[in-house]
Amino acid sequence: MTPPADTTAAVRRFSRAERWVHRTTAVLMGVCVLTAACLYVPQLAELVGRRALVVTLHEWAGLALPVPVLAGLASRALRADLRRLNRFGPHDRTWLRAALHRDKRHASRPAGKFNAGQKIYAAWIAGATLVMLGTGLIMWFTHLTPLVWRTSATFVHDWLALTIGIVLAGHIGMALADPESRRGMRTGTVSREWANREHTLWRP
């Protein structure tokens, strides 16, 4: 007879490279958000001053945003998790329906290593980052594009930045509400009990 699994044992969730990519990206995104706030909120602009320096920090942090992920592609674990994030199966639709109906029973929210909400967030933030990078470059190199392009780019960049700020606040709020998930990103491991409860289809 097979002995029952130790639900208190730690299981590996993220590699060191994945945690490095997440932390570095978070720092760069934080710099972008904070400098953007200093550029657009008059009270913060007056408090911080040195607008030219803030603009330079904002531009270079934005340009560097894709670098951690691109460097992290050397990691087999990161590539495997990116493939998982890009696959949306029937169980993800079930998870979304349960989430939309606020069904809190764990059995009604089947998930692999990543749930449907995490997959949607990852896809959205990746696309938003690329759009922000493209529009930012148009705004930066003003002599290379016509005025209508720069005007449109500024409109998209500003409003998408506000949306990103709201979505990031939600992402941080969800992380704060789940200490075990934060532990996984901080140390790379989570308890088997949490993995079995929150990610029923994941077999670490």
Secondary structure, 3 states (H helix, E strand, C coil): CCCCCCCCCEEECCCHHHHHHHHHHHHHHHHHHHHHHHHHCHHHHHHHCCHHHHHHHHHHHHHHCHHHHHHHCCCHHHHHHHHHHCCCCHHHHHHHHHHHCCCCCHHHCCCCCCCHHHHHHHHHHHHHHHHHHHHHHHHHCHHHCCHHHHHHHHHHHHHHHHHHHHHHHHHHHHHHCCHHHHHHHHHCEEEHHHHHHHCCCCCC
